[in-house]
Amino acid sequence: MNDLMLLATLLAGPQHGYALKKQAGLLSGQPAMHNNLVYPLLRRFVANGWVTQRKAPGDRCQTRQMYSLTPLGRRTLIDRLAEFDESAARSPEQFHLRVGLFSVLSPAARAKILQSRKTVLELRDQKFALLQKAIDLGNYGGEVVRFLRQSLRAEIVWIGRLERISGRTKPKESKRPGRKLA
């Protein structure tokens, strides 16, 4: 997933390595992605033709390496984001990353991702419901399971909202001529 985050940071345009590691870190909830992760990935991306590398002047008279996403890199990123197997569907981080990048995915890919995640959540909720019926969980165990089921149902509601948003392909028409609503 780190490779997807790092490639995704290049969607906005060319970046130098330090900016990439900071932005990719923010995406993962960290202050920065570690150098030992970022630079080997960037070398691999360049070797695969997904990213170009060029020298550029820095702010303090140093030379920086600037990285840019190639059309092949963009296509690879989009294809990899659209791949969403059951393992990815079980991962909140994998799901959130893809939802955050829905604007680059096709409506069919978005629908598949949302349905896959929804199925995983519904199955998990069913298992918790069976657990509640089969076992006396006590006060605190019962609270934990109630909280988890509530969280699952809240995410399922959110997925419904994402499905509605994703289904919008063009702005709604306004009653007044010449004006469109977003």
LUMROTOR-636597 format. One record per residue: x, y, z of N, C-alpha, C, O, CB in turn; residue in three letters. Coordinates in pm, whole numbers, plus 32768, in hexadecimal, padded with zeros to 4 digits. Atoms other than C-alpha are relative to their C-alpha. Glycine has a CB too. Layout:
<recs>
XYZXYZXYZXYZXYZALA ...
</recs>
This chain:
<recs>
80527F8980008000800080008056807E8000802C80E67FCC7FA37FFF8078MET 7FA77F8B8000812780EB80398020802E7F72802A80A67F5880817FE18049ASN 7FE27FDB8089817580DF7EC87F8A804B7FC07F9E80AA7F7580227F847FAEASP 80767FBA8035801081457E717FF8808F80377FDB80ED7FED7F807FB48023LEU 80047F7A7FC5801D82697F658069805A7FC2804F80CF7FA580157FF78098MET 7F947FAF8038816A82DE7EDC7FE180277F707FF5809A7F4A80857FB38007LEU 80277FDF808A80F482C97D727F8E80677FFE7F8E80C37FAD7FD57F817FB4LEU 80747FA67FFB7FAF83797DCF80298090801F7FE980EE7FF17F9C7FCF8068ALA 7FD47F777FE0806E84A47E5C803380487F84803A80C27F83806C7FFD806CTHR 7FCE7FC2807B80F684DE7CFE7F9080277F9F7FAA80657F39805F7FA37FBBLEU 806F7FDB80577F9B85057C667FF180987FF27FC780CA7F8A7F7E7FC48035LEU 80107F6E80007F9F86777CC2806C80477FAF805F80BD7F9180018034808EALA 7F947FC3804D80E286B47C0280877FDA803880917F93809C7FF080967FFEGLY 7F7880237FD6825C869C7C22801D802A80907FEF809280BF806680417FA3PRO 7FDB7FE77F7582EB868B7D81808F7FD4801580C07F7B7FCF7F9F7FB78063GLN 7F7C80327FDA8441866A7E1B7FEE7F98806E7F847F9180AD805D80758030HIS 800980717FA4848D85407EFB7FD38023808B7F827FDB80C680837FBD8008GLY 80257FD97F77846E85F880467F6A801E80097F287FF380688052807B802DTYR 80907FE280008314867D7FEE7FAF7F807FF27F467F7280327FDD80637F8FALA 8048807F801282A985237F7B7FF97FB180817F907F7C80A580447FAD7F94LEU 8000804F7F858313847D80BE7FA88040806A7F6A7FFA80BA808E7FEF8036LYS 80587FBB7FA1825B8588818A7F6D7FE77FDC7F1D7FC58033801E80988002LYS 808B8012802A811A856F80BD7FD27F70800F7F647F56803E7FEF802C7F6FGLN 8023808E7FF1811D83F280B37FF17FDC80947F9C7F8C80B9806B7FA57FBDALA 800D80167F70815583F5822B7F7B803080347F3A7FED808480718045804AGLY 80827FCB7FD4802584D0825E7F8E7FA37FD87F307F8E80247FE8808C7FC5LEU 8068805D802D7F5483DE81907FF87F8580597F8C7F4B806A801B7FD57F70LEU 7FFF80787FAB7FBE82C382767FF1802280947FF57FC980E980807FB27FEBSER 80127FD87F757F8C838E83B48082800F804C8081801080C77FAA7F9E8046GLY 7F7B7FF27FC3810183B683F88038808A7FDD800880CA7F7F80607F8F7FD0GLN 7FC27F7F802481DB84EF83FB80417FFC7F75803A805D7F2A806980278069PRO 7FC1800F8084829A846B82CB80187F6B7FE880277F1D8046808780517FF7ALA 7FDA8088802482DB8329821080997FF9800980DD80587FE27FCB7FD97F6FMET 7F70800E7FE7843982A88262804E7FFD7F7C80227FC27F19801C7F828052HIS 7FA87FFE8075855682E7816A801C7F747FCA801F7F5F7F50808480438024ASN 7FE08088802B85A6817381637F8B7FBC7FB97F9C7F517F7E80297FAC8077ASN 807380318049844B813A80D87FEA80527F817FD2801B7F167F8280048059LEU 801F7FA6806F8420826A7FF680617FF17F8B80377FDB7F1A800180908030VAL 7FA07FFA806E8561826C7F2E80107F7C7FB580207F7F7F3B8085802B8034TYR 8001807C804D856D80F87ED87F837FF37FA77F8A7FC17F37800A7F88805EPRO 807A80048052840381147E62800E805D7F887FE880397F187F8680288055LEU 7FEE7FA38070845882467D90805F7FC67F9880477FD57F20803580888034LEU 7FA4803F8061857E818C7CF27FB77F947FB07FC97F897F37807B7FC3804AARG 804D806780468495806B7CA07F9E803E7F9D7F8E800D7F2E7FB47FA88065ARG 80607FBC80598391815A7C0E804780347F82801380287F147FBA8074804APHE 7FB47FCC8073849B81FC7B3080287F8B7FA6801B7F957F2C807F804E8030VAL 7FD78074804F851D80A57AC17F8B7FC47FB27F9E7F927F43803D7F95805CALA 80788035804383B880397A687FC580617F9B7F6A803D7F507F977FDD8067ASN 80357F9D805E837B817779A17F81804480327F3B80857FE47FE47FBF7F7DGLY 80797FC27FC8826581EB7A8C8019809080277FBC80E1802E7FCF7FB18078TRP 7FDA7F7C7FCE8321831F7B00807F802C7FB880D77FDA7F9B80157FFF809CVAL 7F837FC98035842684037A658045804B80718006807880D07FE6805E7F85THR 7FAE7FBC7F9C853F849E7B2B805780657FB7809480467F5180587F9B8052GLN 7FA87F99803985F385E47ADF8035805680707FFA805F80DC7FB480577F96ARG 7FC47FA67F9D86D786D27B977FC2808A7FF27FA580B87F83809A80057FF0LYS 80387F797FFE865088257BFC8043804D8071806A801280D67F647FFF8012ALA 7FC37FB17F9586DE89457CC87FA38006807A7F29800F806D8020808E7FCFPRO 804B7FF67F838675894E7E367FFD808D8034803280E87FF4803B7FA38068GLY 800E7F7B7FC486268A747F18808380388035809680B180397F9C7FFB8070ASP 7F837FD37FC187818A817FB4807A7FDA7FAC80DE7FA97FE1800C7FC4808DARG 7F938019805F885F8A577E7F80277F6D7FF680927F4F7FC0807880518027CYS 7FE2808D800F885488DC7E987FB47FCA7F867F5E800E7F4E7FD97FB08081GLN 80478040806F87E387EF7D877FA17F98803B7FC87F47808F80647FBF7F9BTHR 8064805F7FD286A4872C7DC27FD97FA47F8D7FE17FCA7F187F8380498039ARG 8037805C8063861B85FD7D107F6980147FFC7F248008806180247F6B8021GLN 80907FEE801284C286437C837FC97F837FBC80067F4D7F607FE080817FABMET 803F8079803383D985217C3C7F7980257FC57F2E80747FFE7FF17F95806FTYR 80807FE6804482B485257B487FC37F7B7FD580097F1F7FAC8014805D7F85SER 804A8077802981AC84227AFF7FF77FFE7F677FD480637F2A7F717FFC8040LEU 800C800F809181B683A179987F727FD07FDF7F2A7FA5803A806B7F9B7FC8THR 808380398024807C833F78D67FF67F6A80247F8D7F3C80507FE680127F69PRO 7FFF808C7FD880E181D379107FF07FF380977FA97F9A80C680827FBB7FD1LEU 800C80017F6E8105821C7A857F72801E802C7F3E7FDE8087805F8064803EGLY 808C7FDE7FDF7FAC82BC7A917FA57F897FE47F507F6680357FD1807D7FAEARG 8052807380267F13819379D980157F8D80647FB67F4B808D80217FD27F6FARG 7FDF806A7FA17FC7809F7AC17FBE801B80877F857FC080C480987FF38011THR 803F7FDC7F817F4E815B7BF57F6A7FE77FFA7F317FAB8055801C80948021LEU 80928011800D7DE7815F7B797FDB7F6B7FFA7F7C7F40803B7FCC80487F81ILE 801B809080087DF37FED7B1E80107FBC80887FBF7F6880AE805D7FBE7F99ASP 7FE7803D7F7D7E847F917C717F97802B80667F707FDC80BC808B80248032ARG 806A7FD27FA67D8480667D297F7E7FB57FE47F337F9580407FEA80977FF2LEU 807B804680267C6D7FB97C6880027F6D802B7F987F30803B7FEB80097F68ALA 7FF780887FCB7CF07E657CDC7FD9800680948019804A80E480927FC47FEDGLU 80327FFA7F777C307E297E1B7FC97F7880247F517F5F80197F94806F8012PHE 802880877FDC7C2B7CC27E8F7FC87FFC808E7FBD806380D080777FA07FF3ASP 803D800E7F7B7B947C397FD0805D802F806F8031806C80D17FD87F708018GLU 7F9F7FD47F9B7CD27C79809580018098800B800280CF8079808C7FCB7FDESER 80047F6E80007CCF7DE7802F7F7C803280397F7980968081801680387F72ALA 80847FD67FCF7B5A7DFE80797FF77FF680987FA8803E80D57F937FAB7FBEALA 7FFF800C7F6E7B9F7D8F81E08053806D80438048808180BC80357F768029ARG 7FA57F9C7FC77C9E7EA682107FC4808E7FF87FAE80C17F8A80877FFC7FB8SER 80337F7680047C157FFC82778061805E7FB8803680B87F6F7FE68032808FPRO 7F9E7FA8803E7D5B809F82047FFC7FF47F68800180597F21808C7FE08034GLU 8007801580927D48800280A87F8080417FC97F82807F7F5F80037F677FDEGLN 80807FC7802C7BDB806B808C8005809880017FDD80D87FA07F8D7FCE8058PHE 7FFB7F6E7FF57C1581CF8105805A803E7F96803A80A77F5E80308029808BHIS 7FA67FCD80677D3A820180187FB780057F797FBF80697F32807E7FA87FF5LEU 8046800480807C6581997EF07F8F80667FFB7F7D80AA7F967FCA7F747FE5ARG 806C7F9D7FFF7B3B826D7F57803A808C7FEF800180DF7FA87FAE7FF78084VAL 7FC17F7E800E7C2583967F78802D801D7F72803E80917F4C80768009805CGLY 7FD37FF0808B7C90835B7E0F7F937FD97F9C7FB17FBE7F28807D7FAC7FE7LEU 806F802480587B37830C7D7F7FF980577F837FCB80297F1B7F7E8009804CPHE 800C7FA780747B5184387C97804F7FCE7F8880317FF67F178030808B8025SER 7FB3803480717C52837D7BC17FCF7F777FD37FFF7F427F6F80947FF88024VAL 8033808580227B8F82357BB97F7E80087FB27F3380697FBE7FEC7FAE807ELEU 807B8006804F7A7881D27ACD7F897FE5805D7F9A7FB080CB800A7F927F93SER 807780207FAF791381BB7B4E7FF47F6A801D7FC97F44808B7F8280317FB9PRO 800880917FEA7923803F7B2280627FD4806D80407F8180C0801C7FB47F7DALA 7F9D80237F987A6080267BF57FD1803180887FDF7FEA80EC808A803D7FDEALA 80327FCC7F8079C881057D027F917FA780357F8E7F8780AC7FCE80917FF0ARG 807180547FD6788B80307D0A80327F7A80357FFF7F49809A7F9E7FEA7F8CALA 7FC980807FD579577EEF7D288041800D808A802D7FB780E080677FCC7F9ALYS 7FBC7FEA7F807A287F7B7E477F998012806F7FA57FD680DA805D807B7FF8ILE 80677FE77F9A78F67FF97F037FB37F8080217F9A7F6480967F9F806D7FD1LEU 804B807B7FE778397EB17ED680537F99804A80217F5580A37FCE7FC57F7CGLN 7FA8805F7FBC79647DE07F40800E8021809480057FC980EA808A7FFD7FBESER 7FF17FD77F7479987EAA807E7F7D7FEC804C7F7E7FBF80BF802D80948008ARG 8083800E7FC178237EAA80CB7FE57F6C80227FB37F4E808E7F9080377FA4LYS 8014808F7FE978167D2E80AA80527FD1807880207F8780CC80277FAF7F82THR 7FAA80247F8E793C7D06819B7FC3803280827FBF7FEA80E6808F803A7FEDVAL 803A7FC67F8678967DEE82987F817FB880297F6B7F9F80A07FE480957FECLEU 807D80467FE177457D3F827F801B7F7680397FD77F4B80977FA87FF57F83GLU 7FDC80847FCB77E67BEA82B68037800B808E80187FB980E480667FBB7FA4LEU 7FC87FEB7F7A78A87C6F83E17F90801F80637F927FED80D4806980747FFEARG 80717FDF7FA977677D0184737FAE7F8380207F817F7180917FA7806B7FBEASP 8049807D7FE876B77BB2844780477FA7806580087F6A80BB7FED7FB37F7CGLN 7FB280517FA077D07B0285027FF38038808D7FE67FEC80ED80947FFA7FD7LYS 80117FC47F7B77B67BFA86217F737FE880367F617FD380AE801E80977FFAPHE 8089801A7FD4763B7BCC862A7FF47F7180357FB47F5B809C7F9C80167F8BALA 8002808B7FD0766A7A53864A80487FF38086801D7FAA80DE80417FA27F98LEU 7FB480027F83776D7A8C875A7FAB803580727FAA7FFC80DF808280547FF2LEU 80557FC87F97767B7B66881D7F947F9E802D7F727F9880A37FBE80817FCEGLN 806A805F7FDE75707A58880D80377F8280437FF57F48809A7FB27FD97F84LYS 7FCB80807FD3765379308855804880058086804C7FA180CD805F7FCC7F99ALA 7FAC7FF97F8A772679B089757FD4807480597FB180E08029809480107FD8ILE 80147F927FA276EA7A798AAF8084804C800980E4801B80457FD07FCD808DASP 7F847FB1800877ED7B878A7680188054807D80828091808B7FFC80587F87LEU 7FF37FAA7F8A77B17C368BC17FEB80917FD97FD580B27F65808A7FED8043GLY 80197F71801A77897DAC8BE48066803C7FA08041807A7F3D8000804E8083ASN 7F997FBD805078D47E1A8B5280147FBE7F79802680037F1480828003804CTYR 7FF58046808078F27D0E8A487F8B80237FA57F9B80377F2D80067F688015GLY 80777FD9804D77907D5F89DD800C808E7FC97FE580A97F587F837FF68057GLY 7FEB7F76802E77E97ED089CB806080067F89804B80517F2A803680578073GLU 7F9E8002806E79147E8688EE7FBD7FD17F7F7FCD80107F1680787FA38022VAL 80418035807878457DB687FC7F9780617FCD7F8A80737F547FC07F77801EVAL 80627F9B802C772E7EBB87F6804580747FB9801780A27F517FAE80348078ARG 7FB47F93803E782E7FC987AB80347FD67F75802880227F1580768029805APHE 7FCB802E808178CE7EF986967F917FF37F987FA480197F2480477F798011LEU 8070800C805F777D7EAC85F77FCD808A7FD77FAA809F7F637F8E7FAD803FARG 802A7F778020771B801B860D8062803F7F9C803880837F3F7FF780578082GLN 7F9A7FCB805B7863807985617FF27FC37F757FFF80097F10808C7FE58038SER 80138043808178277F77844F7F88803A7FB87F8E80587F417FEF7F698014LEU 807A7FC9804076C77FF78410801480907FD47FDE80B97F6E7F887FF78061ARG 7FE47F758028774481608409805180037F7F803980577F28804C804B8070ALA 7FB18003807C7843810582FF7FAB7FD27F8A7FBD80017F1A807B7FA38010GLU 805A802C806B7736804F82367FA980757FD27F9180847F5A7FA77F89802FILE 804D7F8780247664818E82408058805E7FAE802B80967F4A7FCB8049807FVAL 7FA27FA980497796825481CE80167FCA7F72801C80177F138087800B804BTRP 7FEF803C808577C9815F80AE7F87801F7FA97F95803A7F3280157F67800AILE 80787FDA804B766081A18047800A808F7FCD7FE480AD7F5C7F847FF08057GLY 7FED7F74802B76AF8314803E806780087F8F805280507F2D802E80598079ARG 7F9A8001806977E982D17F717FC87FC97F7D7FEA7FF97F11807A7FAE802CLEU 803F80378079771B81FF7E7F7FAB806A7FBC7FAC80767F417FAA7F858023GLU 80537F96803C762983207E4F8058806C7FC2803C80997F537FA3803E806BARG 7FA57F9980357746841C7E2180437FCD7F81804D80167F1E806A80278069ILE 7FBA803A807277FC83337D347FA47FF07F887FD27FF37F15803B7F798026SER 805F8010806D76C083017C687FE480807FB47FAD807C7F457F807FCA8035GLY 80147F80804476B484717C11806C80117F9780E380187FB6800280788066ARG 7F9E7FF3806B775884957AC08009808D7FCA806E80B37F8E7FE07FA07F91THR 7FFB7F75802E76FD85FB7A6F7FB0805680617F5A802380A97FC9800E7F6FLYS 80497FA87FA4767F872C7B2D7F6B7FFF7FE27F417FEE7F708035808E7FF7PRO 80917FF88011750987477B677FDD80827FB9801E80E97FCC7FB67FF88088LYS 802E7F8A8048744F88397A857FB0805A805E7F61802A80AF7FAA7FD97F86GLU 804B7F9E7FB473CA89767B227F7F80217FB77F7480097F3E8054807F8018SER 807F7FD4803E726889F87AE38018807A7FA87FD4808D7F437F968020806CLYS 7FE47F88804E72FF8B3D7A6480607FE07F8E80C27F987FA2803C806F8059ARG 7FA8801C8071739B8B347909808C803C8018809A80A680557FC480387F7EPRO 7F787FCD7FF875158B5C78F780467FEA808480B7801680968000808F7FE4GLY 7FC380157F7C75568AEE7A5B7FF67F6D80267F8D7F2F80197FBB805A806CARG 7FFD808C7FD575BE89987ADC80207FF88093806B804A80C880657FAF7FAELYS 7FE1801A7F7475C589137C3C80697F928009806C7F377FB77F817FDA804FLEU 7F9B80697FEB76E888477CC07FC77F8C8049800E7F2A806380778035804CALA 
</recs>
